[in-house]
């Protein structure tokens, strides 16, 4: 029971990739690509002029929040950011639903939500009428990240079909991994996940992915390598002994890059932990497309907002 | 032992199909009640003359099933402390509506029921405000903090019939000492088996669904380890132990072995654990959040098998009311548990409908077996002469859409709201007096 409906023109919300059809994914990606091309001539559009995008973030974020703000403003919308941290109504016992209802009472046109709990956007759409865009929920999904990653890969390879994509890191606690797995599988890529066994959740194979416990196996023949951020704030204290040991066995070094295909690309959703999951010279090296990901993030979020606006009209 | 003030009624119930496992009664019959107590159960017409002599009021129960009132070993009423969540009045009305006539009240009040003053207080308040019988269960540890033994002997003397924290006892030494100590007072220890370190921040069963939904998982091992631990302690102490909320296949394996060895252990499961799996959490609806978490199809199969073969002795509701505000949260942050008194019968009847258990096994699981676990089968859970005339009349065929109008609890956190259910409680009697009568109206189909 997804809140997003099946016809491309009828997607009301963007809650996750799992419930999207290939056509729906395609419509977001194509819109993102168009905006990227158009952005070379102009920086401002009027598709959302007179509209307001509210972002409600229950988790700190610089990049995603900034990217949504830029995307909204380039489409001509007003952008209001609400930081729902310890100092706000959250700590005063207001429920998430109450907070969102209050925001809706101010008549915004879109709500962008980031929340540390999986399923938070699913809870909100039951109570709100406006379109909701998930900017990351717990360990569940981060759909715009997967879209911008797909756009970046397509820029390099033209298509996702048949590519071997390897995702390395804390798979268990990664919404980036889940959204990417859904998207890549739907678009015909082969996916391998790799990480210490303590950070691979049970029944991972049911996603249709290959699980590798050793980095060398995961990198072998990869066209795309996605590194995930190791998040120590997420209770990894008993799951890996130290960042040093993690870097030794699962970090991307100069040497390990040689195992990848010659023209393979390296991606990272940011922010980087240099020397924890990726060596500085690899992150800044010629195979890295990390900054393209950031550029594409703005374009694809413009695409998402535009497609949802069109669906509403 | 059990008292319930009400008018001492004499009643002659005819026309019902009576199921009373305590006397292997399974057929048409009639029930004669004198002064709130059962005088006899007999073949149709056999008690007519006697009814006339004692001037019993006639009650026509044609077409209905009659069973001893259900006995719930795990019911949370939050009086005193949080009456807005569940009070004696609201909780007992909910119980009556579900066919329950006796509740073992979990020590979740504030202040905690960990001393004899509270035992006494609860019994007095219940007598005044509850429409069904309330039996207090004392906390095992002071303040339910899991640190030192509560005054178990004094609570037992004041009328508590079981002890347990309604939460895991982490400290193995404390559990051992509790098992030893209760032997002097003939009480069972109620264990809520969960290894909290293994549960960690988990909120649902660990498996494919937790992976897909990005929610932290609780492995079945978290339950099974404590089941195994407590059984080892039981073997050592030769005490009496009851497991609450058994939900996994692995727990049953350990239980079966212990029972074969003749240990004094009993176990309950709750309707959630034979009715729902973690698949139900697909939309993150927090009404499906409970501890232990909803498990897998394989676990459900094993639980049903255990209900059949006696590895599980009884069904308790695990009635856990929560406010709307605690449930209107993300799955991770929402309160756990579901109200369950009013849905226990239809969910259990579903097992009968699917031919998993017989009607008389169902009544045994809901009425007689819980009474036996607390040693009260000569008073309740049975329709033998001399027992309290506590009984339920239900229509196993009548279906209805479970909606808030059916909920008598002060809380509304049921995952079954809006669902079609079959098996309706029509009347519930305590001491021969009707304490619940279903509203006679056409259900919208």
Interface residues (C-beta under 8 A of the other chain):
Chain A: X1 X18 X95 X96 X97 X98 X115 X116 X117 X118 X119 X120 X122 X123 X137 X138 X139 X140 X141 X175 X178 X201 X202 X203 X204 X206 X207 X235
Chain B: X200 X201 X206 X207 X208 X210 X211 X212 X213 X214 X215 X216 X217 X282 X283 X284 X286 X325 X328 X329 X330 X331 X332 X333
